[in-house]
């Protein structure tokens, strides 16, 4: 997750809108143009002290940011770097802030200011490690996914527990969909970093005030056994406690060992049989191992052709065991059409979603249930039919968790067709999430995209 460290800067703002005058005792003003990831100010001229609520809207009245601030009588300067909720990058175009002041004597004042966002300063958006542990035996490839707001160089630093920088490297991120920065633990020459606990910091060179840091454990060897054994259930039952759900979420996954989650493998009705019982996804779909018959593993999962649960056989040598990454887990309920986020075993937010809506002749549009792991980030958006979908998290081949699709109305995103469908089946098989923050949950699609690292657990309950 990205951290901000905004220094105290002397800001010179020459052109402001909504300047206070004699008959407007309460006013809000900003520069005529604002850039994302760039320190700036919102100025509020207030006749009294009180609580101010500021809401940021685009031309279609989409709400992108809500701020509540305690202000004093006179001039107030609120730092703002041109970003939305959860530090979200905003499209270039016209916006307005609407402000309401509730003074201490009960008087209410309103004001508004129009301005434009002109883009973003090159900056680090996120740096998400593939694992919290780096193994020096290279049994798992360790890397950090980096996404930047515009092409720029990023610096990776590794610090030990005594506050000493022991390693640094620089990488230029040119891919607009982000890139991975790898590291094997090698230092200068033929030396390797010593096992222990470290802190890793990523920052962009042109905008170092925006940085990400995370702990990293370095170990000589990977203690995880790759031996495939019976797993027990990999999907919780309805009615289980959060503790029971979390325990299942943290289980290592038995997956088909292949490079690329878009690959499909046949599940056979019996060992050495040619009759196909279903088709499974490689690399990210967790299988429930029921038992073994010689060289064959008897497994259960949800079929990718029609979303129905199937069991069958696959050669055990085609399977491997992988660990779950990070402190988050995602639970999607197809019956209730909801997505719930867990952090370290606790629910932190539930939002409505739209899963796949099968149509006659296209059973593949059903969102398969089961247990999965997220893949590397796919990019920031893609287009399907007439809609653009933002912030996709691939978890199952061609299936993603992503934002509700929009069309463009001038320089504004129009979600009016698909946003009202949340809470019911409506997609082509992916899981759609709102781009906006609700009153009862901190979660939107950007929040998920910004925080969910490679191999985050995703569990989908059947309906």
Kinemage of the C-alpha trace (Angstrom):
@kinemage 1
@onewidth
@group {chain A} dominant
@subgroup {mainchain}
@vectorlist {calphas} color= white
{ca unk a 1} P 0.000 0.000 0.000
{ca unk a 2} L 1.313 3.445 -0.887
{ca unk a 3} L 2.327 5.818 1.879
{ca unk a 4} L 2.523 9.575 1.420
{ca unk a 5} L 5.044 11.840 3.062
{ca unk a 6} L 4.212 15.424 2.060
{ca unk a 7} L 6.955 17.874 3.121
{ca unk a 8} L 6.225 21.365 4.344
{ca unk a 9} L 6.510 23.415 1.188
{ca unk a 10} L 5.976 27.084 0.521
{ca unk a 11} L 3.265 26.943 -2.124
{ca unk a 12} L 2.647 29.849 -4.451
{ca unk a 13} L -0.909 29.804 -5.837
{ca unk a 14} L -1.488 32.663 -8.275
{ca unk a 15} L -4.931 31.940 -9.735
{ca unk a 16} L -7.887 30.954 -7.559
{ca unk a 17} L -11.589 30.444 -8.138
{ca unk a 18} L -14.372 31.274 -5.699
{ca unk a 19} L -12.446 33.996 -3.845
{ca unk a 20} L -14.238 35.386 -0.792
{ca unk a 21} L -15.961 38.767 -1.123
{ca unk a 22} L -18.054 40.986 1.101
{ca unk a 23} L -21.329 39.238 0.330
{ca unk a 24} L -19.819 35.729 0.404
{ca unk a 25} L -18.364 35.225 3.895
{ca unk a 26} L -17.815 31.527 3.326
{ca unk a 27} L -15.855 30.538 0.206
{ca unk a 28} L -13.731 27.725 -1.199
{ca unk a 29} L -10.929 28.278 -3.721
{ca unk a 30} L -8.391 26.175 -5.591
{ca unk a 31} L -5.903 26.718 -8.383
{ca unk a 32} L -7.540 26.799 -11.802
{ca unk a 33} L -5.775 23.514 -12.615
{ca unk a 34} L -4.643 20.725 -10.284
{ca unk a 35} L -2.340 17.766 -10.892
{ca unk a 36} L -2.513 14.409 -9.155
{ca unk a 37} L 0.398 13.398 -6.907
{ca unk a 38} L 1.357 17.063 -6.629
{ca unk a 39} L 1.207 18.967 -3.308
{ca unk a 40} L -1.396 21.718 -3.364
{ca unk a 41} L -3.993 23.492 -1.248
{ca unk a 42} L -7.687 23.993 -0.829
{ca unk a 43} L -8.321 27.418 0.699
{ca unk a 44} L -11.408 28.039 2.793
{ca unk a 45} L -12.383 31.510 3.966
{ca unk a 46} L -14.749 31.028 6.884
{ca unk a 47} L -16.809 33.482 8.979
{ca unk a 48} L -16.762 31.095 11.954
{ca unk a 49} L -15.200 27.973 13.377
{ca unk a 50} L -16.957 24.672 12.784
{ca unk a 51} L -17.067 21.407 10.873
{ca unk a 52} L -16.659 21.608 7.100
{ca unk a 53} L -17.605 18.830 4.684
{ca unk a 54} L -16.165 18.979 1.180
{ca unk a 55} L -17.361 16.743 -1.658
{ca unk a 56} L -15.617 16.393 -5.013
{ca unk a 57} L -17.835 15.838 -8.077
{ca unk a 58} L -17.267 15.488 -11.811
{ca unk a 59} L -19.636 16.846 -14.473
{ca unk a 60} L -21.949 13.805 -14.172
{ca unk a 61} L -22.147 14.283 -10.399
{ca unk a 62} L -20.053 11.213 -9.644
{ca unk a 63} L -18.691 11.623 -6.114
{ca unk a 64} L -14.932 10.981 -5.974
{ca unk a 65} L -13.897 12.328 -2.583
{ca unk a 66} L -15.439 13.349 0.740
{ca unk a 67} L -13.394 15.252 3.334
{ca unk a 68} L -14.506 16.403 6.755
{ca unk a 69} L -12.321 18.987 8.420
{ca unk a 70} L -12.402 21.076 11.582
{ca unk a 71} L -11.756 24.685 10.495
{ca unk a 72} L -11.301 28.014 12.251
{ca unk a 73} L -12.670 31.481 11.530
{ca unk a 74} L -10.631 33.245 8.841
{ca unk a 75} L -8.453 31.633 6.200
{ca unk a 76} L -7.840 27.888 6.287
{ca unk a 77} L -5.437 25.994 4.049
{ca unk a 78} L -6.039 22.277 3.571
{ca unk a 79} L -3.350 20.230 1.811
{ca unk a 80} L -4.609 18.218 -1.163
{ca unk a 81} L -2.632 16.421 -3.841
{ca unk a 82} L -5.337 16.034 -6.481
{ca unk a 83} L -6.285 12.445 -5.612
{ca unk a 84} L -9.626 10.830 -4.748
{ca unk a 85} L -10.696 8.363 -2.091
{ca unk a 86} L -7.900 5.931 -1.178
{ca unk a 87} L -5.426 8.136 -3.084
{ca unk a 88} L -7.178 7.338 -6.367
{ca unk a 89} L -5.857 8.839 -9.592
{ca unk a 90} L -8.508 11.044 -11.194
{ca unk a 91} L -9.163 11.526 -14.893
{ca unk a 92} L -8.141 14.829 -16.391
{ca unk a 93} L -11.148 17.115 -16.781
{ca unk a 94} L -13.455 19.535 -14.986
{ca unk a 95} L -14.485 19.030 -11.340
{ca unk a 96} L -16.057 20.994 -8.524
{ca unk a 97} L -15.837 20.983 -4.743
{ca unk a 98} L -19.054 21.611 -2.838
{ca unk a 99} L -18.566 22.623 0.794
{ca unk a 100} L -20.927 22.847 3.755
{ca unk a 101} L -19.874 24.555 6.986
{ca unk a 102} L -21.776 23.814 10.182
{ca unk a 103} L -20.671 26.567 12.522
{ca unk a 104} L -20.517 26.124 16.283
{ca unk a 105} L -23.590 28.363 16.730
{ca unk a 106} L -25.617 26.110 14.416
{ca unk a 107} L -25.473 28.348 11.347
{ca unk a 108} L -24.927 26.527 8.051
{ca unk a 109} L -22.978 27.985 5.126
{ca unk a 110} L -22.415 26.601 1.624
{ca unk a 111} L -19.904 27.320 -1.118
{ca unk a 112} L -18.542 25.755 -4.282
{ca unk a 113} L -15.447 26.026 -6.467
{ca unk a 114} L -14.862 24.794 -10.019
{ca unk a 115} L -11.461 23.753 -11.340
{ca unk a 116} L -9.795 21.240 -13.656
{ca unk a 117} L -7.458 18.310 -13.120
{ca unk a 118} L -4.753 18.333 -15.776
{ca unk a 119} L -3.262 14.876 -15.205
{ca unk a 120} L -0.728 13.436 -12.775
{ca unk a 121} L 2.904 13.959 -11.884
{ca unk a 122} L 4.988 10.781 -12.472
{ca unk a 123} L 4.820 8.889 -9.200
{ca unk a 124} L 4.788 5.454 -7.616
{ca unk a 125} L 1.195 4.270 -7.224
{ca unk a 126} L 1.821 0.909 -5.539
{ca unk a 127} L 4.591 -1.584 -4.816
{ca unk a 128} L 3.220 -5.025 -3.884
{ca unk a 129} L 5.601 -7.899 -3.002
{ca unk a 130} L 4.942 -11.404 -4.310
{ca unk a 131} L 5.592 -12.780 -0.827
{ca unk a 132} L 6.522 -11.633 2.648
{ca unk a 133} L 9.486 -14.041 2.573
{ca unk a 134} L 12.441 -14.272 0.213
{ca unk a 135} L 14.101 -17.714 0.067
{ca unk a 136} L 17.786 -17.736 -0.807
{ca unk a 137} L 17.503 -21.275 -2.232
{ca unk a 138} L 15.441 -19.694 -5.082
{ca unk a 139} L 12.647 -22.213 -4.603
{ca unk a 140} L 10.213 -19.335 -5.195
{ca unk a 141} L 10.809 -16.362 -7.435
{ca unk a 142} L 10.487 -13.158 -5.393
{ca unk a 143} L 9.445 -9.887 -7.018
{ca unk a 144} L 7.569 -6.659 -6.376
{ca unk a 145} L 4.833 -5.439 -8.689
{ca unk a 146} L 5.246 -1.715 -9.360
{ca unk a 147} L 2.726 0.612 -10.950
{ca unk a 148} L 3.461 4.255 -11.716
{ca unk a 149} L 1.198 7.112 -12.759
{ca unk a 150} L 3.491 7.905 -15.697
{ca unk a 151} L 6.776 6.512 -17.011
{ca unk a 152} L 9.529 7.011 -14.448
{ca unk a 153} L 12.357 5.332 -12.544
{ca unk a 154} L 11.768 3.728 -9.158
{ca unk a 155} L 14.334 3.035 -6.464
{ca unk a 156} L 14.242 -0.080 -4.281
{ca unk a 157} L 16.063 0.022 -0.928
{ca unk a 158} L 16.565 -2.739 1.645
{ca unk a 159} L 17.243 -1.723 5.268
{ca unk a 160} L 18.274 -3.998 8.115
{ca unk a 161} L 16.978 -3.925 11.689
{ca unk a 162} L 19.736 -1.500 12.758
{ca unk a 163} L 18.643 1.144 10.272
{ca unk a 164} L 21.451 0.467 7.793
{ca unk a 165} L 20.777 0.420 4.061
{ca unk a 166} L 22.238 -2.850 2.785
{ca unk a 167} L 21.013 -2.877 -0.805
{ca unk a 168} L 19.528 -0.586 -3.438
{ca unk a 169} L 18.679 -0.814 -7.110
{ca unk a 170} L 16.964 1.334 -9.698
{ca unk a 171} L 14.461 0.242 -12.358
{ca unk a 172} L 12.755 2.256 -15.059
{ca unk a 173} L 9.042 1.496 -15.337
{ca unk a 174} L 7.935 2.128 -18.911
{ca unk a 175} L 5.014 -0.292 -19.279
{ca unk a 176} L 1.735 1.605 -18.687
{ca unk a 177} L 0.301 -1.584 -17.169
{ca unk a 178} L 3.091 -1.798 -14.579
{ca unk a 179} L 6.151 -4.007 -14.259
{ca unk a 180} L 7.708 -6.404 -11.766
{ca unk a 181} L 11.030 -5.638 -10.093
{ca unk a 182} L 12.782 -8.884 -9.149
{ca unk a 183} L 15.478 -9.629 -6.609
{ca unk a 184} L 17.154 -12.893 -5.567
{ca unk a 185} L 18.829 -11.580 -2.417
{ca unk a 186} L 22.157 -11.005 -4.207
{ca unk a 187} L 24.391 -8.160 -3.047
{ca unk a 188} L 27.502 -6.747 -4.655
{ca unk a 189} L 29.890 -9.320 -6.050
{ca unk a 190} L 28.946 -12.879 -5.122
{ca unk a 191} L 27.596 -12.017 -1.700
{ca unk a 192} L 24.070 -12.767 -0.568
{ca unk a 193} L 22.024 -10.992 2.022
{ca unk a 194} L 22.026 -12.677 5.420
{ca unk a 195} L 18.845 -14.336 6.706
{ca unk a 196} L 16.805 -12.083 8.979
{ca unk a 197} L 14.171 -9.375 9.064
{ca unk a 198} L 14.394 -6.334 6.794
{ca unk a 199} L 12.357 -3.393 5.570
{ca unk a 200} L 11.961 -2.729 1.839
{ca unk a 201} L 11.188 0.776 0.572
{ca unk a 202} L 10.135 1.709 -2.950
{ca unk a 203} L 9.906 5.297 -4.208
{ca unk a 204} L 9.839 7.019 -7.569
{ca unk a 205} L 12.840 9.226 -8.347
{ca unk a 206} L 10.883 12.219 -9.719
{ca unk a 207} L 8.377 12.203 -6.840
{ca unk a 208} L 10.060 10.603 -3.789
{ca unk a 209} L 7.440 11.864 -1.307
{ca unk a 210} L 5.207 8.992 -2.459
{ca unk a 211} L 6.637 5.722 -1.252
{ca unk a 212} L 5.705 2.188 -0.245
{ca unk a 213} L 7.391 0.115 2.443
{ca unk a 214} L 6.867 -3.392 3.746
{ca unk a 215} L 8.663 -5.940 5.957
{ca unk a 216} L 10.600 -8.757 4.311
{ca unk a 217} L 11.778 -11.953 5.963
{ca unk a 218} L 14.858 -13.557 4.360
{ca unk a 219} L 15.377 -17.302 4.934
{ca unk a 220} L 17.883 -19.807 3.604
{ca unk a 221} L 15.415 -22.486 2.528
{ca unk a 222} L 11.688 -22.829 1.970
{ca unk a 223} L 10.129 -25.059 4.645
{ca unk a 224} L 6.906 -25.574 2.662
{ca unk a 225} L 6.548 -29.156 1.497
{ca unk a 226} L 5.574 -29.538 -2.153
{ca unk a 227} L 4.174 -32.990 -1.452
{ca unk a 228} L 0.520 -33.147 -2.469
{ca unk a 229} L -1.714 -34.507 0.281
{ca unk a 230} L -5.428 -34.581 1.051
{ca unk a 231} L -6.540 -31.041 1.755
{ca unk a 232} L -9.951 -31.176 3.370
{ca unk a 233} L -12.451 -28.476 2.321
{ca unk a 234} L -11.013 -25.465 0.486
{ca unk a 235} L -14.309 -23.528 0.424
{ca unk a 236} L -16.140 -22.656 3.679
{ca unk a 237} L -19.777 -23.440 4.289
{ca unk a 238} L -22.348 -20.743 4.932
{ca unk a 239} L -22.817 -20.122 8.619
{ca unk a 240} L -19.157 -20.626 9.514
{ca unk a 241} L -17.581 -18.115 11.864
{ca unk a 242} L -15.088 -15.565 10.614
{ca unk a 243} L -12.362 -17.504 12.397
{ca unk a 244} L -13.293 -20.715 10.568
{ca unk a 245} L -13.470 -18.893 7.228
{ca unk a 246} L -10.071 -17.302 7.802
{ca unk a 247} L -8.527 -20.663 8.702
{ca unk a 248} L -9.651 -22.074 5.351
{ca unk a 249} L -8.486 -18.929 3.543
{ca unk a 250} L -4.951 -19.335 4.877
{ca unk a 251} L -4.531 -22.956 3.765
{ca unk a 252} L -1.793 -23.601 1.199
{ca unk a 253} L -3.282 -24.277 -2.234
{ca unk a 254} L -2.883 -27.398 -4.327
{ca unk a 255} L -2.873 -26.116 -7.917
{ca unk a 256} L -2.032 -27.419 -11.372
{ca unk a 257} L 1.653 -26.700 -11.891
{ca unk a 258} L 1.850 -24.670 -15.089
{ca unk a 259} L 3.066 -21.262 -16.203
{ca unk a 260} L 0.067 -19.102 -16.953
{ca unk a 261} L -3.358 -19.033 -15.326
{ca unk a 262} L -5.029 -18.911 -18.743
{ca unk a 263} L -4.092 -22.546 -19.400
{ca unk a 264} L -6.792 -25.201 -18.973
{ca unk a 265} L -6.342 -28.850 -18.031
{ca unk a 266} L -8.747 -31.750 -18.356
{ca unk a 267} L -10.120 -33.535 -15.319
{ca unk a 268} L -10.862 -37.182 -16.135
{ca unk a 269} L -13.742 -39.331 -14.916
{ca unk a 270} L -11.391 -42.143 -13.804
{ca unk a 271} L -7.659 -42.897 -13.781
{ca unk a 272} L -6.378 -43.640 -17.291
{ca unk a 273} L -9.827 -42.764 -18.681
{ca unk a 274} L -10.315 -40.687 -21.834
{ca unk a 275} L -13.689 -39.347 -20.669
{ca unk a 276} L -13.380 -35.737 -19.556
{ca unk a 277} L -15.286 -34.783 -16.401
{ca unk a 278} L -14.460 -31.083 -16.558
{ca unk a 279} L -11.885 -28.417 -17.267
{ca unk a 280} L -9.811 -26.701 -14.593
{ca unk a 281} L -7.701 -23.565 -14.496
{ca unk a 282} L -3.949 -23.821 -13.994
{ca unk a 283} L -1.799 -22.048 -11.413
{ca unk a 284} L -4.465 -20.143 -9.457
{ca unk a 285} L -7.454 -22.512 -8.950
{ca unk a 286} L -7.188 -24.398 -5.646
{ca unk a 287} L -8.224 -28.063 -5.800
{ca unk a 288} L -9.745 -30.090 -2.998
{ca unk a 289} L -7.707 -33.294 -2.909
{ca unk a 290} L -9.993 -36.193 -1.912
{ca unk a 291} L -7.543 -39.091 -2.219
{ca unk a 292} L -5.177 -40.967 -4.525
{ca unk a 293} L -5.254 -43.925 -6.905
{ca unk a 294} L -1.738 -44.859 -7.859
{ca unk a 295} L -0.223 -41.970 -9.810
{ca unk a 296} L -3.552 -40.162 -9.945
{ca unk a 297} L -5.076 -37.649 -7.531
{ca unk a 298} L -8.828 -37.608 -6.980
{ca unk a 299} L -9.817 -33.924 -6.780
{ca unk a 300} L -12.923 -31.734 -6.707
{ca unk a 301} L -13.426 -28.214 -8.060
{ca unk a 302} L -15.810 -26.119 -10.162
{ca unk a 303} L -15.844 -26.684 -13.910
{ca unk a 304} L -14.932 -23.755 -16.134
{ca unk a 305} L -17.274 -24.769 -18.923
{ca unk a 306} L -20.501 -24.346 -16.975
{ca unk a 307} L -19.591 -23.430 -13.370
{ca unk a 308} L -20.826 -26.751 -11.921
{ca unk a 309} L -18.929 -28.636 -9.235
{ca unk a 310} L -17.175 -31.729 -10.549
{ca unk a 311} L -14.775 -34.351 -9.257
{ca unk a 312} L -12.352 -36.482 -11.193
{ca unk a 313} L -8.746 -37.474 -11.641
{ca unk a 314} L -5.528 -35.768 -12.664
{ca unk a 315} L -1.937 -37.024 -12.531
{ca unk a 316} L -0.418 -36.121 -9.170
{ca unk a 317} L 2.832 -35.060 -10.820
{ca unk a 318} L 0.928 -32.240 -12.511
{ca unk a 319} L 0.121 -30.679 -9.118
{ca unk a 320} L 2.079 -28.514 -6.710
{ca unk a 321} L 1.531 -26.663 -3.427
{ca unk a 322} L 1.740 -22.872 -3.116
{ca unk a 323} L 1.294 -20.502 -0.186
{ca unk a 324} L -1.213 -17.709 0.276
{ca unk a 325} L 0.270 -14.207 0.299
{ca unk a 326} L -0.530 -11.099 2.303
{ca unk a 327} L -2.850 -10.328 5.186
{ca unk a 328} L -6.047 -9.984 3.118
{ca unk a 329} L -8.656 -12.419 1.858
{ca unk a 330} L -11.705 -11.936 -0.379
{ca unk a 331} L -15.011 -13.787 0.007
{ca unk a 332} L -17.564 -13.496 -2.815
{ca unk a 333} L -21.091 -14.835 -2.320
{ca unk a 334} L -22.934 -15.522 -5.582
{ca unk a 335} L -26.256 -16.019 -3.787
{ca unk a 336} L -26.130 -12.675 -2.001
{ca unk a 337} L -24.058 -10.945 -4.729
{ca unk a 338} L -21.629 -9.500 -2.202
{ca unk a 339} L -17.880 -9.218 -1.768
{ca unk a 340} L -16.394 -9.204 1.733
{ca unk a 341} L -12.792 -8.305 2.564
{ca unk a 342} L -10.969 -9.895 5.497
{ca unk a 343} L -7.812 -8.496 7.039
{ca unk a 344} L -5.965 -10.775 9.449
{ca unk a 345} L -9.175 -12.694 10.086
{ca unk a 346} L -11.519 -9.724 10.599
{ca unk a 347} L -14.181 -8.431 8.227
{ca unk a 348} L -13.415 -4.866 7.228
{ca unk a 349} L -16.011 -4.235 4.516
{ca unk a 350} L -18.790 -5.751 2.404
{ca unk a 351} L -19.983 -4.332 -0.933
{ca unk a 352} L -22.499 -5.422 -3.600
{ca unk a 353} L -21.164 -7.025 -6.801
{ca unk a 354} L -22.354 -8.439 -10.106
{ca unk a 355} L -21.157 -11.935 -11.008
{ca unk a 356} L -21.677 -13.744 -14.305
{ca unk a 357} L -25.130 -14.010 -15.853
{ca unk a 358} L -25.391 -17.110 -18.070
{ca unk a 359} L -27.458 -16.821 -21.242
{ca unk a 360} L -28.779 -19.621 -23.479
{ca unk a 361} L -25.892 -21.085 -25.422
{ca unk a 362} L -23.245 -19.441 -23.229
{ca unk a 363} L -23.004 -21.413 -19.944
{ca unk a 364} L -19.361 -20.329 -19.647
{ca unk a 365} L -20.583 -16.909 -18.516
{ca unk a 366} L -21.435 -18.392 -15.109
{ca unk a 367} L -18.820 -17.302 -12.564
{ca unk a 368} L -17.343 -20.564 -11.229
{ca unk a 369} L -17.286 -20.971 -7.471
{ca unk a 370} L -14.239 -22.255 -5.627
{ca unk a 371} L -10.979 -21.135 -4.069
{ca unk a 372} L -8.448 -19.148 -6.073
{ca unk a 373} L -5.318 -17.014 -5.838
{ca unk a 374} L -4.861 -13.673 -7.560
{ca unk a 375} L -2.366 -13.574 -10.411
{ca unk a 376} L 0.045 -10.724 -11.174
{ca unk a 377} L -1.760 -7.453 -11.846
{ca unk a 378} L -3.125 -7.342 -15.379
{ca unk a 379} L -2.963 -3.576 -15.871
{ca unk a 380} L -5.099 -0.562 -15.157
{ca unk a 381} L -8.001 -1.170 -17.576
{ca unk a 382} L -9.304 -3.065 -20.590
{ca unk a 383} L -12.148 -2.715 -23.092
{ca unk a 384} L -14.892 -5.237 -23.797
{ca unk a 385} L -17.764 -4.483 -26.130
{ca unk a 386} L -18.530 -0.783 -25.641
{ca unk a 387} L -17.362 -0.524 -22.022
{ca unk a 388} L -14.039 0.132 -20.341
{ca unk a 389} L -13.337 -1.737 -17.111
{ca unk a 390} L -10.750 -0.437 -14.674
{ca unk a 391} L -8.451 -1.986 -12.051
{ca unk a 392} L -8.709 -5.688 -13.005
{ca unk a 393} L -7.454 -8.346 -10.593
{ca unk a 394} L -7.024 -11.647 -12.427
{ca unk a 395} L -7.814 -14.646 -10.248
{ca unk a 396} L -8.937 -17.301 -12.711
{ca unk a 397} L -7.671 -17.300 -16.280
{ca unk a 398} L -9.884 -14.847 -18.143
{ca unk a 399} L -12.003 -14.011 -15.080
{ca unk a 400} L -11.243 -10.859 -13.102
{ca unk a 401} L -12.510 -8.780 -10.233
{ca unk a 402} L -12.797 -5.312 -11.762
{ca unk a 403} L -14.666 -2.039 -11.651
{ca unk a 404} L -18.115 -1.527 -13.152
{ca unk a 405} L -17.832 -0.694 -16.843
{ca unk a 406} L -18.264 2.847 -18.142
{ca unk a 407} L -18.542 4.773 -21.386
{ca unk a 408} L -17.139 8.234 -22.003
{ca unk a 409} L -19.355 11.298 -21.994
{ca unk a 410} L -16.917 13.939 -23.114
{ca unk a 411} L -14.204 13.928 -20.455
{ca unk a 412} L -16.338 12.149 -17.833
{ca unk a 413} L -16.899 8.454 -17.059
{ca unk a 414} L -20.545 7.392 -17.341
{ca unk a 415} L -21.420 4.383 -15.154
{ca unk a 416} L -25.200 4.818 -15.425
{ca unk a 417} L -25.830 1.593 -17.376
{ca unk a 418} L -23.989 -0.884 -15.143
{ca unk a 419} L -23.824 0.691 -11.684
{ca unk a 420} L -27.544 0.041 -10.933
{ca unk a 421} L -27.011 -3.672 -11.707
{ca unk a 422} L -24.767 -4.228 -8.676
{ca unk a 423} L -26.405 -6.757 -6.367
{ca unk a 424} L -27.574 -8.960 -9.249
{ca unk a 425} L -25.954 -11.180 -11.885
{ca unk a 426} L -25.004 -9.083 -14.893
{ca unk a 427} L -21.427 -9.743 -16.069
{ca unk a 428} L -19.824 -12.014 -18.672
{ca unk a 429} L -18.240 -14.086 -15.879
{ca unk a 430} L -16.071 -11.551 -14.066
{ca unk a 431} L -16.929 -9.959 -10.722
{ca unk a 432} L -17.864 -6.269 -10.966
{ca unk a 433} L -17.317 -3.871 -8.057
{ca unk a 434} L -18.316 -0.220 -7.644
{ca unk a 435} L -15.684 2.474 -8.237
{ca unk a 436} L -17.264 4.542 -5.444
{ca unk a 437} L -17.019 4.384 -1.658
{ca unk a 438} L -20.236 3.549 0.207
{ca unk a 439} L -21.180 4.941 3.584
{ca unk a 440} L -20.774 1.609 5.391
{ca unk a 441} L -17.577 0.244 3.820
{ca unk a 442} L -14.133 1.618 2.939
{ca unk a 443} L -13.894 -0.791 0.005
{ca unk a 444} L -14.193 0.122 -3.658
{ca unk a 445} L -12.457 -1.437 -6.662
{ca unk a 446} L -9.483 0.920 -6.508
{ca unk a 447} L -9.030 0.061 -2.826
{ca unk a 448} L -8.783 -3.634 -3.752
{ca unk a 449} L -6.485 -3.058 -6.726
{ca unk a 450} L -4.154 -0.911 -4.632
{ca unk a 451} L -3.774 -3.462 -1.819
{ca unk a 452} L -4.264 -7.052 -3.019
{ca unk a 453} L -0.852 -8.584 -3.834
{ca unk a 454} L 0.004 -11.567 -5.988
{ca unk a 455} L -1.475 -14.798 -4.540
{ca unk a 456} L -4.134 -13.160 -2.381
{ca unk a 457} L -6.848 -15.688 -1.512
{ca unk a 458} L -10.195 -15.326 -3.300
{ca unk a 459} L -13.057 -17.652 -2.319
{ca unk a 460} L -16.346 -17.706 -4.232
{ca unk a 461} L -19.399 -19.343 -2.644
{ca unk a 462} L -21.823 -21.045 -5.017
{ca unk a 463} L -25.474 -20.075 -5.141
